[in-house]
Each structure stands twice: as structure tokens, then as C-alpha cells.
Amino acid sequence: MGRMAEDMREYPGRLKRLGMQAFSAVLIGVICGLIGTLFDIAVHQAEHFRLGHPWMIWLLPAAGLLITAVYKLTQAEGHGTDSVVRAAHEGTMPHMQLIPAIFIGTVLTHLTGGSAGREGAALQMGGQVGYYVGRLLKYDESYRRDCVICGMAAFFSALFGTPLGASVFALCVVHVGMMVYDNFLQTLIAAITAYLISLAFHVEPTRFHLTSPEPDLVMFLKVLLLGALCAIPTILFCRCLHEGEALAEKLIENAWIRAVAGGVLIIAFTLLYGSQRYSGTGMSIIVGAVENGQILPWDWILKIVLTVLTMSFGFRGGEVVPSFCIGAAFGCWIGPLLGLPAGFAAAVGLASVFCGCTNCLMATLVLCVEMFGGGNGILYLALACGANYILSGRVGFYRAQALIIQDADPNTIHHMEHPY
């Protein structure tokens, strides 16, 4: 009876917390849903215009200069997704001018033919919105950190149409190895709100048609091997991204010259290849691999090369969809050599490489259920993701991720920032 009375006394406080979380979540979801929808439309229109006007690629050096100017004017240099991940740890955030800088920089990158995604930009803008909503509502540092995660999930959900996967991803990407459930409902409400707004403006969710094999021991072993092999593009992509940026800054210290040089290199790459197949997000390659089982053997390598060139020299965007593209292309190429259906192997590669690059195992599986559907396929995807997660080690996109490691003493947990 004493415990029950204590619970009843605490109930009003819990109810107040729930009300605060729900209110801030809806507000964050509405703002992120509206900005995210506008961002999605802008990026798609930019890509559509570029595809109809291939000469736009010649404007890459000018776009690089303009992006550099925008980042300098808004004092957003040096801030990226890692800044938002740190904000989820520390409760501090760069100023709001980062939002227009990311928005403009990403649209210009897609308009002129750089290779990038949208999600890094989404996480940055969403985290910013969440933080400043929390500050506007005069929340304390703990609540503001929760709002940052809500914003990340909401913006991701608006772009991908995967509210549950976006929620779990935002909660998992901050602390690798641990997920705090206290903020789950708030994060999910924000993601659902943003998702509903994006649907109202006819933003199509990311969905793929996938036919999975029936459960079979030999098939499980082949998928396990494919997941293990996917550690190769995972490590290569992450290492090249981090070291490419550092190398570019070392070779060309002046940001203006670096942006022009990057534009020239991307133009040279495109002219040498003879088409703009690897420009933009690479979504057409993903669809061709997963739904049609059609790919070129070198697609995954050249997508890595162009994405690293784009991101290393000052152009803006995200890494998630390029990782989808690299994984799908690699899986579609290697899978048939192992006796796996090409389209199914592409889905396995997509999930595995994304999992390894983000270090978010459970979030990857939830995201896959929303993108591919459930059924037998999720068992295969889980097996491959588990193999890649172990073999790719601690490489990853985000240096600011806190790794939660438990040693031989079950009562001892170590927190450390990502080594890469």
C-alpha cells in the first residue's frame, strides 16, 4: 500500500512531464515537417532541373564558391552532423544561421551535380530546430537535449517517411550501444507529426518492393557471408570520407580555392566517365539494384569516389543515401556470385552498409521493416547487419557518437567518443 501511495503522489509530476513532452514534440514535428517538406521539394526540383540541363555541372566551381560564402557569412564553418550529436550530449548548439547555410548548400550541391544525400543536412537542421524550441520553452539542459533528438527524428521522418525508424535512429545514433527509452514517446510523436505533414504535401515515403527467399539454412549462410563482405565498402567509405576531408584541407588550406578545385575535380570525373550517373543521391541506382537487380560492377566504387570528392572539398549534403547506394550496388554485384537473387542481395547490402556506417544496428532493422516490409526478409537482413556491425569495427560517419562499452565487470560501463 505504501508503494502504491507513493506512485500516486508521483503521478501528477509524470503527467506534467508527459504533457510537456507531447507539446514540444508536436511543435517540433510541425516545424520540422514544414521545413523538411520544403527541403525535400527543393532538392528533388534541383535534381530534376539538373537532369534536364546537364550543362549545370559546369557551374560546380561557382556553386562551391557560393556555398563557401554562405557558410562564412553565417559563421557556420566547421559545423556539421557531429555538432548536432554533441548537442544531444551536452545541450549546447551552434546558432540558428546554420539552418539556411545547410539548406542552401545542399540544394546547390544537388543542382550542380555533386554526389551527396539529404539526411546529414536533415539531422543538422532538425537538431537545430529541436534545440531552439527547447530554449524558447525555457526547458532545462536535459529537456533541451531531448528536444534535439526529437528534431533529428522529425526531419529524418519528413524526408524518408519512416517515423518509427527515424525515431529509433535518432535515439541510437547519439549513444552507440545504449538506447534511452524515457524520450521514446516524445521522439515518436515528433516523427509522426512531421510524417503526416510531409504526406499532406505529397512527399512520397521511401519504399521498395522486395521478394525474400523462404527460410533455408544454405541461404542463411550465404546472407551471413554477404553481410561479412559488406564490411569492405563500409570501412572503405567511412575511412575515405574522414581522411579525404583532412587531406583536402591539408593540401589546399584556402577554403575558396579548395571549393573551386573540388568543382573542377568533379567535372573532370564526370567527363571521364561520360555521364552523370553518380551525381546526386544515387536513388536511381538503388531502385535499379533492389527492384530490377541491374547494376554495373563498378558502381559502388565510383559512388564512393565521387561522394568523397564532393564532401571533402566543401560541398554539402548527407551520407546516408550514398551509403544506401554503395551498399545496394555492392550487394547486387556480389550477391549473384554467392548464389543469391540480385535484387534481394542489393537490399541486404543496403541495410548492412548503412548499419556499419552509422553503428545503429536496431535502428537499421526497424528502418528496413518500414522500407522493405516485414516477413522472412527481416531475419536475413538482421543476420547480415549483425555480421557487418562486428566486422566493420568502430568505423562510422559520426565522430561525436558516444560508444557505450561494457567490460568484463558487468557493473562497469565506459563512455568514449568515436575514435574516427
Buried (B, 14 or more C-beta within 10 A) or exposed (E): EEEEEEEEEEEEEEEEEEEBBBBBBBBBBBBBBBBBBEBBBBBBEBBEEBBEEEEBBEBBBBBBBBBBBBBEEBEBEEBBBBBBBBBBBEBEBBEEBBBBBBBBBBBBBBBBBBBBBBBBBBBBBBBBBBBBBBBEBEBEEEBBBBBBBBBBBBBBBBBBBBBBBBBBBBBBBBBBBBBEEEBBBBBBBBBBBBBBBBBEBEBEBBEBEBEBBEEEEEBBEBBBBBBBBBBBBBBBBBEBBBEBBEEBBEEBEEBBBBBBBBBBBBBEBBEEBEEBBBBBBBBEBBBBBBBEBEBBEEBBBBBBBBBBBBBBBBBBBBBBBBBBBBBBBBBBBBBBEBEBBBBBBBBBBBBBBBBBBBBBBBBBBBBBBBBBBEEEBBBBBBBBBBBBBEBBBBBBBBBBBBBBBEEEEEEEEEEEBBEB
